[in-house]
Amino acid sequence: MKTVILYRSKHHGNTLKVVQALADHFEDIDLIDIEKLGKHEIPDLSSYHLIGLASGIYYGECDRDLKRIAQEALRPGDKCFGIMTYGGADKWHGRDLDGICRMRQADLLTSFGCPGFDTWGPFKIVGGVQKGHPDDEDIQRAIDFYQKLLDDYGAILEDDWKKRTRQRAWEAAHPAGGVVQLVKNTVNSVKRRRAGKSTSEQRPSAQDASPEDVPAGPGDEA
Ligand SMILES: Cc1cc2nc3c(=O)[nH]c(=O)nc-3n(C[C@H](O)[C@H](O)[C@H](O)COP(=O)(O)O)c2cc1C
């Protein structure tokens, strides 16, 4: 299964430590540091079965640039998960990611969070909080989290991705064409019905092909 994790880790590299450990442990995880993207660059995520969104928590939110990029890059049906590190108590910080996924009609399947070394503001005076985190235990929990995601959803996600890719290819080959085309299609279909022709008697044209007939890509022709 191909996974990409978009991440932002601007405080102490805590989030990077988690996502790098995942990329080192599992095959087929690509990392994209959104800080390294060009000013208007939006990554193409269409070849990935699963999309991770990872960030430290800054003033109660995930990184804003990460959210902006996710908002542009996600497409309907995309399957996502969140990864967060934070200096405070363990709490549900995934609200904003969930909102973005909903807005893009993508699905946030689950999320992982762990403490991260924090020297923000007053914490600096006391030498920071959550020292040493993410530690080996946090990393192991992250690996277990991702492994469970693979075990529970891996095959389903690959299958779902193939269907969506076929659907998109079909839609690209059959642009809706606006209201006029819609009326023409309806008139034609009524004419066909009146003429008593069943679709099976007709030679199928590209217009009649269903998304199921369009191969998703190389190796999916069977
Ligand atoms: C400007 C700033 C604001 C932060 N706000 C919060 C916060 O609201 N809640 C929290 O739990 N941690 C907060 N933190 C701590 C970070 O979430 C924590 O250190 C995180 O692991 C940083 O990840 P990073 O090193 O990948 O950037 C804040 C840190 C910074 C620098």
The ligand as an SDF file (V2000), in Angstrom:
LIG
                    3D

 31 33  0  0  0  0  0  0  0  0999 V2000
    4.2200   28.6020   19.1480 C   0  0  0  0  0  0  0  0  0  0  0  0
    3.9030   27.2970   19.8340 C   0  0  0  0  0  0  0  0  0  0  0  0
    2.6010   27.0700   20.3110 C   0  0  0  0  0  0  0  0  0  0  0  0
    2.2890   25.8500   20.9280 C   0  0  0  0  0  0  0  0  0  0  0  0
    0.9960   25.6270   21.3490 N   0  0  0  0  0  0  0  0  0  0  0  0
    0.6770   24.4520   21.9320 C   0  0  0  0  0  0  0  0  0  0  0  0
   -0.6760   24.1900   22.3460 C   0  0  0  0  0  0  0  0  0  0  0  0
   -1.5680   25.0080   22.1770 O   0  0  0  0  0  0  0  0  0  0  0  0
   -0.9560   23.0050   22.9380 N   0  0  0  0  0  0  0  0  0  0  0  0
    0.0130   22.0640   23.1420 C   0  0  0  0  0  0  0  0  0  0  0  0
   -0.3040   20.9980   23.6870 O   0  0  0  0  0  0  0  0  0  0  0  0
    1.2990   22.2700   22.7430 N   0  0  0  0  0  0  0  0  0  0  0  0
    1.6490   23.4310   22.1430 C   0  0  0  0  0  0  0  0  0  0  0  0
    2.9360   23.6510   21.7140 N   0  0  0  0  0  0  0  0  0  0  0  0
    3.9370   22.5760   21.8580 C   0  0  0  0  0  0  0  0  0  0  0  0
    4.1300   21.7860   20.5750 C   0  0  0  0  0  0  0  0  0  0  0  0
    2.8890   21.3160   20.1190 O   0  0  0  0  0  0  0  0  0  0  0  0
    5.0450   20.5770   20.7830 C   0  0  0  0  0  0  0  0  0  0  0  0
    6.2930   20.9790   21.2570 O   0  0  0  0  0  0  0  0  0  0  0  0
    5.1740   19.8030   19.4740 C   0  0  0  0  0  0  0  0  0  0  0  0
    5.7600   18.5480   19.7450 O   0  0  0  0  0  0  0  0  0  0  0  0
    6.0200   20.5540   18.4710 C   0  0  0  0  0  0  0  0  0  0  0  0
    6.2030   19.7500   17.3530 O   0  0  0  0  0  0  0  0  0  0  0  0
    7.3720   20.0160   16.3080 P   0  0  0  0  0  0  0  0  0  0  0  0
    8.6890   19.9470   17.0300 O   0  0  0  0  0  0  0  0  0  0  0  0
    7.1980   18.9290   15.3100 O   0  0  0  0  0  0  0  0  0  0  0  0
    7.1080   21.3700   15.7340 O   0  0  0  0  0  0  0  0  0  0  0  0
    3.2890   24.8600   21.1140 C   0  0  0  0  0  0  0  0  0  0  0  0
    4.5970   25.1200   20.6520 C   0  0  0  0  0  0  0  0  0  0  0  0
    4.8880   26.3110   20.0130 C   0  0  0  0  0  0  0  0  0  0  0  0
    6.3050   26.5480   19.5140 C   0  0  0  0  0  0  0  0  0  0  0  0
  1  2  1  0
  2  3  1  0
  2 30  2  0
  3  4  2  0
  4  5  1  0
  4 28  1  0
  5  6  2  0
  6  7  1  0
  6 13  1  0
  7  8  2  0
  7  9  1  0
  9 10  1  0
 10 11  2  0
 10 12  1  0
 12 13  2  0
 13 14  1  0
 14 15  1  0
 14 28  1  0
 15 16  1  0
 16 17  1  0
 16 18  1  0
 18 19  1  0
 18 20  1  0
 20 21  1  0
 20 22  1  0
 22 23  1  0
 23 24  1  0
 24 25  2  0
 24 26  1  0
 24 27  1  0
 28 29  2  0
 29 30  1  0
 30 31  1  0
M  END
$$$$
